[in-house]
Amino acid sequence: MTQQAALPTPVSVAPIPLREIAPWAALVVLFSLVVLYFVSSEQGATSLISGAGVHEFLHDGRHLLGFPCH
């Protein structure tokens, strides 16, 4: 007895419109820029938060990513 494998049925995938992706993409870009600011620049003259708490919290991450901090 020979068995034949059933052929898979083609699946159609509808494209996602750009107007549905744009708000999420803008949110991701904004969040990424905020994270980049805090990792790279949150210290000294450009400090938004006073004290060294943010700097010390991100200190090792700065060195890992190659940002000088002192």
Secondary structure, DSSP 4 states (H G I P E B T S, - for coil): ----PPPPPP---PPPPHHHHHHHHHHHHHHHHHHHHHHHT-SGGG-SS-SSHHHHHHHHHHHHHT----
